[in-house]
Amino acid sequence: MDISFSAKNIAHSATLAMNELIASIRESGEKVYHMGFGESPFPVHHLIRKALCDNSWRHSYLATQGILPLREQVSMFYKKMFNLDYPPEQIVIGPGSKPLMFAALTALDGSIFLPAPSWVSYQHMGHFLSREVHHIITRSKNSYRLEPDALVGAIQENAPDSKQQKVLVMNYPCNPTGHSYDGHQLVEIADIARENNVIVLSDEIYALTHFRDQEHHSIAEFYPEGTLITGGLSKDRSLGGYRLGTLLIPPDETPLLRAILAVGSEIWSCVSAPIQYAGIEAYRIDTGLVEYIRDCATVHEVVTRYVYQRIRTMDVTCPYPQGAFYLFPDWNDRRMALKKIGITTSKELANYLLENYHVASLPGSEFGMPPEDLCLRLATVDYDGELALDTYLEDMSSALEHPETFVSAVAPSVLGACDQLDLFAAHISSEE
Ligand SMILES: Cc1ncc(COP(=O)(O)O)c(C=O)c1O
């Protein structure tokens, strides 16, 4: 059969494809250290499980925008956690934040600007919609943050007419790098966006996975009239398979809301009824959920920063992680030695690590980086989340003070991956 123009250039999501590949390698009995897929591993909070069971009898279609009690709960949650005011009328519930982003990008006119590196799916959504996609190169030494000058340069080069609307997708804490932005950095980007008619689609799905020394700010604090925020349950509540996401839109944007709901109504109709009712429980702020979210984030912090420290001892540059569960080491300084063993692209680097050291990762090129830029994304979640959380709760100070002991007890595969990377780094050094 002939494949349509818009589907021709779309590949299976690199992250999901990697997960499926690793599952099949493991089924064949081979050992693999899985740093290729980022799924938060903690158990479902017992109150959410109970709410889902209690509501399993619900079987009717619901409104596309989502049920009012859930939108009210989300509204209160955003007020309490981020001091942001979004009344229920400005909130849309969808089957994950990914389809909501797609609906928002469908509804919003304008070419799409993405910092590189950025999450795998944005660029494909843009291509799917036949939109111009412009990557804005960022610098490893600035932790791959979007810099104001680079944003201005990209706008002037590609869409200088300030009457012409543009869309900038931002994500922080960031997948793939783990970096975030402080208030001052966001103000600078907000000012440029306002001056240049840029709408910001702010992917804040990792907002509550920020580490203890980092406070989460949303660009919506500084640019409320031009920001859409996506979020959901997939990361901080480990509920990726529940498929529940949220989209917050600015006030007085009725045509935009209508367009987004039209897309939703034609594609997913509504989020499943039991999940929406369980979602009310998942957004409560007075039942221990907030503490559970914080504890899970701290376990991510201990494991991710442990891997970061190990990587730094390998003499590899890597942004200091401030949230989420990813690292983005940059091997460019070792380019000469890598070339000697046949590695000149990030894809070759990732393949070499998988074939020779059994470490699965994703090449930076999947995140919009030039193919020859030797960076990789490592996910730090290949462990039993229940064991890790229980062990952390039993003795928090020990986990925080002795991360190596904690990681070796609860995340042996993560420790093993670090040891394998050490061997690889030693091999490269011997080529230098
Ligand atoms: C940056 C980023 N945004 C969005 C998503 C998708 O989240 P959801 O499960 O809400 O569709 C992911 C999932 O991997 C992600 O890493």
Ligand as a Chemical Component Dictionary entry (heavy atoms), coordinates in Angstrom:
data_LIG
# 
_chem_comp.id                   LIG 
_chem_comp.type                 NON-POLYMER 
_chem_comp.pdbx_formal_charge   0 
_chem_comp.three_letter_code    LIG 
# 
loop_
_chem_comp_atom.comp_id 
_chem_comp_atom.atom_id 
_chem_comp_atom.alt_atom_id 
_chem_comp_atom.type_symbol 
_chem_comp_atom.charge 
_chem_comp_atom.model_Cartn_x 
_chem_comp_atom.model_Cartn_y 
_chem_comp_atom.model_Cartn_z 
_chem_comp_atom.pdbx_ordinal 
LIG C1 C1 C 0 9.664 15.862 27.768 1  
LIG C2 C2 C 0 8.471 14.970 27.716 2  
LIG N1 N1 N 0 7.283 15.515 27.428 3  
LIG C3 C3 C 0 6.179 14.747 27.337 4  
LIG C4 C4 C 0 6.235 13.384 27.522 5  
LIG C5 C5 C 0 4.978 12.562 27.344 6  
LIG O1 O1 O 0 4.266 12.484 28.472 7  
LIG P1 P1 P 0 2.800 11.887 28.535 8  
LIG O2 O2 O 0 2.937 10.526 29.107 9  
LIG O3 O3 O 0 2.063 12.827 29.422 10 
LIG O4 O4 O 0 2.218 11.868 27.143 11 
LIG C6 C6 C 0 7.439 12.768 27.834 12 
LIG C7 C7 C 0 7.519 11.318 28.004 13 
LIG O5 O5 O 0 8.503 10.674 27.846 14 
LIG C8 C8 C 0 8.596 13.593 27.940 15 
LIG O6 O6 O 0 9.789 13.071 28.254 16 
# 
loop_
_chem_comp_bond.comp_id 
_chem_comp_bond.atom_id_1 
_chem_comp_bond.atom_id_2 
_chem_comp_bond.value_order 
_chem_comp_bond.pdbx_ordinal 
LIG C1 C2 SING 1  
LIG C2 N1 SING 2  
LIG C2 C8 DOUB 3  
LIG N1 C3 DOUB 4  
LIG C3 C4 SING 5  
LIG C4 C5 SING 6  
LIG C4 C6 DOUB 7  
LIG C5 O1 SING 8  
LIG O1 P1 SING 9  
LIG P1 O2 DOUB 10 
LIG P1 O3 SING 11 
LIG P1 O4 SING 12 
LIG C6 C7 SING 13 
LIG C6 C8 SING 14 
LIG C7 O5 DOUB 15 
LIG C8 O6 SING 16 
# 
